[in-house]
Amino acid sequence: MWVFGYGSLTWKADFAYSQRVVGYIKGYHRRFWQASVDHRGTHDKPGRVATLVPADDPEARVWGVAYYVTDNIGETTASLDVRERRFDCRALLPMFEPGGKELPDRVLVYVGSSTPSLFLGPAPLCEMAQQIVSCQGPSGTNREYLLRLASFMREEAPHADDPHLFQLEEAVTRLLEPHTDTDTKIHINTDTHT
C-alpha cells in the first residue's frame, strides 16, 4: 500500500514503511483552507492546514511524499484513519516521480473533509497568516506546520511550483519578525505529532 502525504506526512510518518518517494499527484491544488481543531488548533480557535482542492487544469501538480507500507497494513491504515480523521474524503490516485514516471500502484490520499464547518475556504493572505501565527493545538503550533511544509518543499522538491504555500510562508515570517531577535530563530519542535 502506498500512502501520499502533502502536509505533515511529508516530514512526520509515524508508521513503518519500506520505501519513500518524493513526487506529485495531478489535478489538485494544495490550499490552507482546512480547519484544524484537534492538531494545530482547537474548536474555539481553529488553525489552518493543507487540504486539496480540484484544479481546473488536469496537469496541476501537488508535490509530496509517498510511503510504501508492506507490513501491518491494517494497523497502519487504522492509525492513519485516527490521525487524519477530519479528512474523510479519500482517493486512490496515480503518483509521479520527479522525472514523470508513474508509480506502478495508486497512492492513498487523504483529500479533505466533507464537514462544511471544517472547510474554511479562501481568505485574504494577511488574515490566513494571522490565524496561522496565533493558533496552536495538541500537536504544536500552526506556524510550525506551515514552516516545516515549506522547508520540505524547498529541500526536497525545489523545482516544484507552489505559490500559495510560499506566499503564506512569507506572510507568516513577516508577522513573526518583530518577535524574534537576531540570535533567536523560530524553534521547530521535532517531538510533536501532526
C-alpha positions, 0 to 999 in steps of 0.5 A: 500500500502506498500512502501520499502525504502533502502536509505533515506526512511529508516530514512526520510518518509515524508508521513503518514503511519500506520505501519513500518517494518524493513526487506529485499527484495531478489535478489538485491544488494544495490550499490552507483552507482546512480547519484544524481543531484537534492538531494545530488548533482547537474548536474555539480557535481553529488553525489552518492546514493543507487540504486539496482542492480540484484544479481546473487544469488536469496537469496541476501538480501537488508535490509530496511524499509517498510511503510504501507500507508492506507490513501491518497494513491494517494497523497502519491504515487504522492509525492513519484513519485516527490521525487524519480523521477530519479528512474523510474524503479519500482517493486512490490516485496515480503518483509521479516521480520527479522525472514523470514516471508513474508509480506502478500502484495508486497512492492513498490520499487523504483529500479533505473533509466533507464537514462544511464547518471544517472547510474554511475556504479562501481568505485574504493572505494577511488574515490566513497568516494571522490565524496561522501565527496565533493558533496552536493545538495538541500537536504544536503550533500552526506556524510550525506546520506551515514552516516545516511544509515549506522547508520540505518543499524547498529541500526536497522538491525545489523545482516544484511550483507552489505559490500559495504555500510560499506566499503564506510562508512569507506572510507568516515570517513577516508577522513573526519578525518583530518577535524574534531577535537576531540570535533567536530563530523560530524553534521547530519542535521535532517531538510533536505529532501532526 
